[in-house]
Amino acid sequence: MKRTASLFTLIILMLATPAFAHPGHDHSAANSGLIHLLWLIPVIVAAVIVVFKEITGSDAGTDKTNRRG
């Protein structure tokens, strides 16, 4: 998991910064907040899934070790 996060971070850092702010990127538009939120929703959902799996995975491992002992 740590290797995947490191690889993803490296790829993001290697992207050219002009790709993030193209000429049509207008932050003063009325719906720009909504559009940015829609772009962030998949990131938020992925983060929630990862955290949920970490929490449930660690709880399940604890229960298994307690049953053996």
Buried (B, 14 or more C-beta within 10 A) or exposed (E): EEEEEEEEEEEEEEEEEEEEEEEEEEEEEEEEEEEEEEEEEEEEEEEEEEEEEEEEEEEEEEEEEEEEE
